[in-house]
Amino acid sequence: MATATVPPRLRKKDNGTPGNGGEFDVDTRPDAAVTLAPVYAGGATREAADARRDALRGSGFVPAVAGRIVGSDSTTWWNTALVRAEYAGDSRAEYAKLPEDFSLKYAEQGYRGNRRLSRRTYTAPGGVSVTMPSVNTIKAFARINDYETVDIPISAVTPNGDVQGWIRVTKNGPGQWAVSGLGMDPATNAYVSETVNALLESRTVSGAFTGIEDIRESRLQRMARIGVQIKEVPDAPVVLSAVGYNKASKTLAMKIGGRVWGYSATSEDFDQLRTNSKPAAVFNRLFASKKGRVQLHACPKCERVSANLDEHRCPPRHKAATRRASKPSRTFASLLH
């Protein structure tokens, strides 16, 4: 079960914990309220923050960055999000970013003086909590953007440390979402992305973590279900023409003759088979007499191979950016003073 504290009053069955501020707060919106010390909104150091300010004032592409949480109050949180977001520049398309005052009534992008969105904190097993606009809000924003890929502001506390930045979100199909942290290190990204994945894909927020003891295990199971991508082996005999490996499921796939077989193997076994000048000899030594192999079948959509196509899921994917870049974003450089 989800471990989020249920607030006294819930809207639309979303049971995250309300964050500081929100749409029912008195909104004074002081100018440039980002607290930069001792943690900088624009980078890990004063120099990095200065460099990002200069980049935001320019007209070129500025990538998203992630860093430590600057502050928990609503104004600082949202201003930090603006500073750390990705901006496409004048010559390329960009992804829609969830604005602080988004509502279905005023669905267009940008600040118009409406009340800020409330933020909610969701707690997952394994010591992870994420603070972001509600799950219902994220789904609504994706829907009004025709389920194109969108960017969502987020902060999180993980066993790998705290982080604030953005996630990229795409609905891939019924009950299937792709989530990626922007500018986050791989370990933190895994914690954050899997937590948000579970929330978006669950029928109810309260049941998002049912049966999950550790969010890391949930991540491994998700990666295992995408199957194995096989590639041709250079200079291999025709009988052993292609191999692939899924680290999460520890499955080594080999195309032998006209069929693909799966073996339980370590990543070291795969490296030997992939890099040795005589892959057939490695196969004979490590796998020829090994029992328990299973036949793998190719997914007609993604062409990855899996033992059970009913449980298989195609790899999560984001779509190309199509939104015209927003020139007013360059004024966000003034927040880094």
Protein Blocks (a to p, Z undefined) as FASTA:
>chain_A
ZZbdcdfbdghhiabdcdeeijkbccekpghiacfbfbdfkbmbfklmmmmmmmmmmmbd
cdddddddfbfcfklmmmmmmmmmccebjmbccdddddfkbcfklmcgcdehiacddddd
dddehhiacddddfklmmmmmmmnoopacddddddddfkbpcddddddddfbghiacddd
ehiafklmmmmmmmmmmmmmpmbfklmmgoiabfklmmmmmmmmnopaddddehiafklm
bccddfklopacddehjbccdddddfklmmmmmmpmblmlmmmmmmmmpghiacddddfk
lopacfblklpccdddddddfbdcdfklmmmmmmmZZ
